Amino acid sequence: MVTARRTHRGIAVLATLGAVAVLPGAVGVASADAIPGYRIADGATRVGGSASNSDAPRLRPGLHTDRIKRGEKKYYSVILDDRTNAYFSAVVAPPPGTKVRDYGDKLTINVQDSSGHTCDTGASPFFRGGGMAYPIADYATRRIGSDRTACQKAGPYYLVLSRQGSAASGSDIWPIELDYLEEPPLKGSTPARPGQGTWSTATPAPRTDTTRRTARGGTGFNDAGSVTSGVWTDRIRPGETRFYRVPVDWGQRLNLSAELPNAAGRSSGGATGKALGRTSGFVASGLGLGVYNPARGAVGGATFVPYRGEPAAAKQFTAPVDYGNRFNPVNAVSAMRFAGWYYLAVSLHPDTARYFPQGTDLTLRVDVRLHAKSGPDYAQPAGTFSVTPEDRDTARTGRTAQQAGETAKSGVLMTVAYAGIGTGVVLLTGLGTWTLVARRAVAVPVVTAGTSGEPPAPPAVPGQSTRTTQQSQRGSQFGPPPGW
């Protein structure tokens, strides 16, 4: 006999199996050896860019997703005011293992007004990892400022993407993720560009903390693992790119080092290498490290270093975060223009499989230097372009963006639950009190005048029946006593 409980249990089992079937790496979906590709944001809006600006789809602030072919140009429309800085980033993410050509395969990003005039120099992120396919990103802006003349009026504008590349490259269609962010205007005067020599360009030594914490790298910006100052360890496989994020406040800068260990028993040449059947030589772009700002703008170019079986480190040292950096012509400085979450992308070339067939340990030395300063006076909450105490706590505990969001959601739900329980207790208490009073009132016997030991009934009110008078004494059986 099939009971209701067994039926519900069977449904629960089927639901669990269904959930397992869609988990990354689950049997039947992806093998354990598969390299995960870039994870598009769950809430990204699907759009289809057009070949002409006349029927370009409208973008609103937030994340969007589309696809782009080699040689294709796409238009998206936006409506901008005359006060707000707008940032439009694009991430192009060919699947791991895709064939790409360094410097040849690239994406061009521009913002144009309705007359076709380009608002700034735009961006052209390209590959530089020795033929390795990995996510590349950058942004184009419409910036308001007294130093500019073009694109300062309110009205329609267009985000224009175009993909260039050789037919010899792989995969003809690549997924792209678009992010449209608005930076609030300032209340007062605009901070000036920092003067020459106001900060040192000499790269300091990396951190040497004895305590190492475990990092959880993600596939991209949306699931990046959070880190802060310290030494972190993770695992990385050949052909994989792992993303991390770190909060950097106004006045602070990053000193970073991503490191590979030596390949024990797998030298690049000599007797050991020959005995293991390894080819001699080294991987020219074995390890890469890229840095991106909160609007997903590239902070300079990614640094790739060779790997030959010995320890190797890819390093980056940024300028301090300053609003005035946006006026600097050097891209690596200009990108350090606002506070918020900065992203680190670490890539391991597929050819390092000759040294690390099962993957390898990755050491990430993160040093957020200098003390935080007060930022510019925005007319509205800075949102993405700020660092909160919650951000710092998330970074210290190494939680991903999803985990931090789930924790915040759980806190809200618990607050609602406690509030609901409190309200329910009050209602139940009131209901219980009303029921008790009503029952006691009903239990009181109705007496008549002259009964020994009992108080006489009150005199009848003219125009009121004796039944009404008695009912008002004991209370209605279907409602609270009068005056409750």
Order of alpha helices (4+ residues) and beta strands (2+ residues): alpha-beta-beta-beta-beta-beta-beta-beta-beta-beta-beta-beta-beta-beta-alpha-beta-beta-beta-alpha-beta-beta-alpha-alpha-alpha
